[in-house]
C-alpha cells in the first residue's frame, strides 16, 4: 500500500528553499498532539513533527525537480509513495 505524501518548499527566511515531505495521513504522536500535527521528513533531521499551520503558512508546493532527491531518499529506505497534488 502506498503512503500519501506532499512535498513542500519553505518560504520562511531561516529555511528558505528547504524541501519537506509531509504525510497527510500520518499523525505525529496523536496521543500528545491530536490531529494538528503530522509526520514529516527532511534530508537533515529526517522524521519530524509538522504542524498543519506551518505547512499552510510557511510553504509552497515543491516542483517535481525540487522534490525528486527527497522522494528517492524516502524510497531508498522502503517507502512506497503516492504524491498528492496540493
C-alpha positions as MATLAB code, in Angstrom:
seq = 'XXXXXXXXXXXXXXXXXXXXXXXXXXXXXXXXXXXXXXXXXXXXXXXXXXXXXXXXXXXXXXXXXXXXXXXXXXXXXXXXXXXXXX';
ca = [
       0.000    0.000    0.000;
       1.325    3.414   -0.953;
       1.872    6.213    1.544;
       0.428    9.584    0.561;
       2.983   12.400    0.553;
       3.052   16.114   -0.264;
       6.324   17.865   -0.938;
       6.550   21.476    0.153;
       9.237   24.146   -0.158;
       9.806   26.512    2.757;
       9.293   30.225    2.283;
      10.496   31.010    5.814;
      13.667   33.134    5.654;
      15.536   30.779    8.013;
      14.782   27.678    5.922;
      14.019   29.193    2.518;
      14.005   26.607   -0.245;
      14.249   23.565    2.043;
      12.071   20.694    0.838;
       9.980   18.730    3.332;
       7.858   15.642    2.748;
       4.546   15.857    4.596;
       2.490   12.714    5.156;
      -1.130   13.930    5.407;
      -2.468   10.624    6.729;
       0.250   10.003    9.334;
      -0.417   11.838   12.575;
       2.679   12.550   14.667;
       2.096   11.161   18.164;
      -1.666   11.645   18.053;
      -1.948   10.937   21.802;
       0.103   14.059   22.599;
      -0.632   16.359   19.668;
      -4.063   15.304   18.386;
      -4.870   15.774   14.715;
      -2.995   19.054   14.239;
       0.489   17.588   13.896;
       1.562   15.372   11.013;
       4.650   13.310   10.335;
       7.202   14.885    8.016;
      10.631   14.055    6.647;
      13.569   16.209    5.532;
      17.109   15.423    4.385;
      18.523   16.905    7.590;
      16.729   15.691   10.678;
      14.806   13.009    8.823;
      11.465   12.115   10.518;
       9.924   15.018   12.397;
       6.680   16.579   13.524;
       4.997   19.040   11.168;
       2.244   21.403   12.308;
      -0.580   21.737    9.789;
      -0.460   25.526   10.209;
       3.253   25.576    9.340;
       2.520   23.694    6.124;
      -0.147   26.235    5.141;
       1.605   29.432    6.232;
       5.313   28.867    5.553;
       5.436   26.743    2.410;
       4.576   26.475   -1.263;
       4.253   23.288   -3.327;
       7.614   21.933   -4.470;
       8.109   21.082   -8.126;
       8.948   17.530   -9.135;
      12.514   18.580   -9.941;
      12.855   20.109   -6.468;
      11.464   17.148   -4.539;
      12.913   14.291   -6.606;
      16.069   13.802   -4.449;
      13.980   13.629   -1.260;
      11.481   11.267   -2.887;
      14.356    8.994   -3.946;
      15.775    9.071   -0.407;
      12.411    8.039    1.041;
      12.030    5.239   -1.487;
      15.551    4.011   -0.706;
      14.525    3.442    2.924;
      11.425    1.482    1.957;
       8.618    3.938    1.347;
       6.206    3.273   -1.499;
       4.897    6.759   -2.223;
       1.890    8.295   -3.900;
       2.487   12.012   -4.426;
      -0.558   14.169   -3.650;
      -1.216   17.255   -5.664;
      -1.813   20.277   -3.451;
];
